[in-house]
Every structure is written in C-alpha cells, then in structure tokens.
Amino acid sequence: MGAAWSVYQVAKELGIEEALGKDFEGKLALWQVMARVIGQGSRLSAVRLAQIHAAGDVLDMKRGFDENNLYDNLSWLSENQAKIERKLFELRRGGNKPKLFCMT
C-alpha cells in the first residue's frame, strides 16, 4: 500500500486525479497511470498489482475491476483525452485568467 499511497498523493498534488475525475472511469484511469509508475506490465498485471497494493482502498473504489474494465477504460481515455488535457492545463496554469505582474 505504501507505493500506491505515495503515487496517489503525487497524482493529487499534480491535479491528475481532478483532471480524470472521481467517478469509476476516472479512478480506473488513475489506477492505470499509477500502475505504470509502480511497475510495468500488462492490464492483467495491473489488476494483480491493484490487489497487492490495495488500490480499491487507496482510491476509494466502490467495486472491483478486471483487465477487461481496464481495456474498456483505454477507450474512455481516448474519447476524453482533449478534455483531460485541457483540465490539466487549466489546473497547472491557473485557468484562463490573465496574470499581471509589476516589473517596477
């Protein structure tokens, strides 16, 4: 659980969790990112990694998932990529508000 918790905290700090959303699809997408950070492998290995690292508890998931859910989630990510990237940009850059600086 230590590795998953640590990666999750970094993802929250960077705004990744907010950009992906806190619904089931967003949490699955976040787990796919976290699983790649913790260890490389297949979707099935990501499911096994989730069991070892208590991903359901870390991400507060209300139901389990299998590799088929992760493959379906890749389609969801593809369909929502532009929206996710825009949200990450806004979170990291402070939205569309202009910033004024005094250079005197």
C-alpha positions as CSV (number, residue, x, y, z in Angstrom):
1,M,0.0,0.0,0.0
2,G,3.0,2.4,0.6
3,A,3.9,2.7,-3.1
4,A,0.3,3.2,-4.2
5,W,-0.4,5.7,-1.5
6,S,2.7,7.7,-2.3
7,V,2.0,7.8,-6.1
8,Y,-1.6,8.7,-5.3
9,Q,-0.5,11.7,-3.2
10,V,1.7,12.9,-6.0
11,A,-1.2,12.5,-8.5
12,K,-3.5,14.5,-6.3
13,E,-0.9,17.2,-5.9
14,L,-0.3,17.5,-9.6
15,G,-4.1,17.7,-10.3
16,I,-4.2,14.4,-12.2
17,E,-7.0,13.0,-10.0
18,E,-9.1,16.1,-10.5
19,A,-8.5,16.1,-14.3
20,L,-9.5,12.5,-14.7
21,G,-12.5,12.8,-12.4
22,K,-13.6,10.8,-9.3
23,D,-16.1,8.6,-11.0
24,F,-15.4,4.9,-11.7
25,E,-13.8,5.6,-15.1
26,G,-11.6,8.4,-13.7
27,K,-10.4,6.2,-10.9
28,L,-9.7,3.3,-13.3
29,A,-7.7,5.7,-15.5
30,L,-5.8,7.0,-12.5
31,W,-5.0,3.4,-11.4
32,Q,-3.6,2.7,-14.9
33,V,-1.3,5.7,-14.5
34,M,-0.3,4.6,-11.0
35,A,0.3,1.0,-12.0
36,R,2.7,2.2,-14.8
37,V,4.6,4.2,-12.2
38,I,4.8,1.4,-9.7
39,G,5.7,-1.3,-12.3
40,Q,5.5,-2.0,-16.0
41,G,3.2,-4.8,-17.3
42,S,0.0,-5.8,-18.9
43,R,-3.5,-4.9,-17.9
44,L,-3.8,-8.2,-16.1
45,S,-0.6,-7.4,-14.1
46,A,-2.2,-4.0,-13.3
47,V,-5.2,-5.9,-11.8
48,R,-2.9,-8.1,-9.7
49,L,-0.9,-5.0,-8.7
50,A,-4.2,-3.4,-7.5
51,Q,-4.8,-6.4,-5.3
52,I,-1.3,-6.3,-3.8
53,H,-1.3,-2.5,-3.2
54,A,-5.0,-2.2,-2.1
55,A,-5.9,0.1,-4.9
56,G,-9.5,-0.1,-4.1
57,D,-8.9,1.3,-0.6
58,V,-6.4,3.9,-1.7
59,L,-8.7,5.2,-4.5
60,D,-11.9,4.6,-2.5
61,M,-13.4,2.4,-5.3
62,K,-16.8,1.1,-4.6
63,R,-16.4,-2.0,-6.8
64,G,-13.7,-4.2,-8.2
65,F,-12.4,-4.4,-11.7
66,D,-10.7,-6.8,-14.0
67,E,-8.4,-6.4,-17.1
68,N,-11.5,-6.1,-19.4
69,N,-12.5,-3.0,-17.4
70,L,-9.0,-1.6,-17.9
71,Y,-9.1,-2.2,-21.7
72,D,-12.5,-0.5,-21.9
73,N,-11.1,2.3,-19.9
74,L,-8.5,2.9,-22.6
75,S,-11.3,3.7,-24.9
76,W,-12.8,6.1,-22.4
77,L,-9.4,7.8,-22.0
78,S,-9.1,8.2,-25.8
79,E,-12.6,9.7,-26.0
80,N,-11.9,12.1,-23.2
81,Q,-8.2,12.9,-23.9
82,A,-8.7,16.5,-25.1
83,K,-10.9,17.4,-22.1
84,I,-8.4,15.8,-19.6
85,E,-5.5,17.6,-21.2
86,R,-7.4,20.9,-21.1
87,K,-8.3,20.4,-17.4
88,L,-4.7,19.6,-16.5
89,F,-3.5,22.7,-18.4
90,E,-6.1,24.9,-16.5
91,L,-5.1,23.4,-13.2
92,R,-1.4,23.9,-13.7
93,R,-1.7,27.3,-15.3
94,G,-4.5,28.7,-13.1
95,G,-7.2,28.7,-15.7
96,N,-7.7,31.3,-18.4
97,K,-7.3,34.3,-16.1
98,P,-4.7,36.8,-17.2
99,K,-1.8,37.3,-14.7
100,L,-0.5,40.8,-14.2
101,F,3.0,41.4,-12.8
102,C,4.5,44.7,-11.7
103,M,8.1,44.9,-13.1
104,T,9.0,48.2,-11.5
